[in-house]
């Protein structure tokens, strides 16, 4: 593989400073940045591109990066390697594949309207459901750590005694948590990522942004069927779908009808655990997702408690800021992401030579969105 120095030029680490025309602040998350288009540009694109949305729907350009986050920090490598080569394109390709399959199978649409570049989505603004829906088919990770300490109830679901680490669960578990800090909901603490129960959602469905009680049943149906579809597809390439996160929102179609859709990303190595099938059958867990990187970080630093203990967040932030990781760690992550993406979508993911310039060129030439 190329040296870290040459690869550094092919990595998109900063994605919130592109000259995309917008009249609102750019929203930059851990991995993606969102550029809300002007009302004039949104209406123009809807008319020119024939998007099946309301004529006044707000649109955005969503640009992924190659940054990698873990333990709530962004990490970087030696030689100016400020991201993972191919990671952004791999994540987008995998999400696009599953979203397309969901639509093809009649589950639900996504927020994506068009894909101008491997790093870019044109999306319709959605009103998010304020829930991160975690589906679990195996007991591992944080659930196993709590279970091994004697905890048996998770989000209102009671697990039996006698389960073993990494064992397949008797049934698919839905263990939702809050998305953001929600205030004024009885019994739900006012902090991010708090576990909630189905009863919490039913009693306070409007506070979670559901239109009605019936949509909670539909949301669970989309969770179970979406998980099952991905799991079956991964079985065909001998990979194990362990757990994943789904997010949902509401959009309005061109007929003025509001509908529940999938949003964010889905079934990716960032939002899911995926295990190698042959290794799992032989009693060994080989991660094909970001969990591999987390384990590498825990092994790399002499005091892993800094990464696991939320009370040591200032030390953890300094650790990520002040330590350039060895090149081979980030290149191993690159290999894992590109390999699982190729298996899922059926072809290799090619690295862009200059993703930043390519994005600017296509958005100028085909969409007239560059200032």
Beta strands, then each sheet from edge to edge (+ up, - down):
strand 1: 27-28
strand 2: 32-36
strand 3: 59-64
strand 4: 68-70
strand 5: 73-77
strand 6: 112-117
strand 7: 120-124
strand 8: 127-128
strand 9: 131-138
strand 10: 153-154
strand 11: 157-158
strand 12: 168-178
strand 13: 239-252
strand 14: 258-263
strand 15: 272-276
strand 16: 324-325
sheet 1: 1+ 2- 3+ 7- 6+
sheet 2: 4+ 5- 16-
sheet 3: 8+ 13- 9+ 12-
sheet 4: 8+ 13- 14+
sheet 5: 8+ 13- 15+
sheet 6: 10+ 11-
end
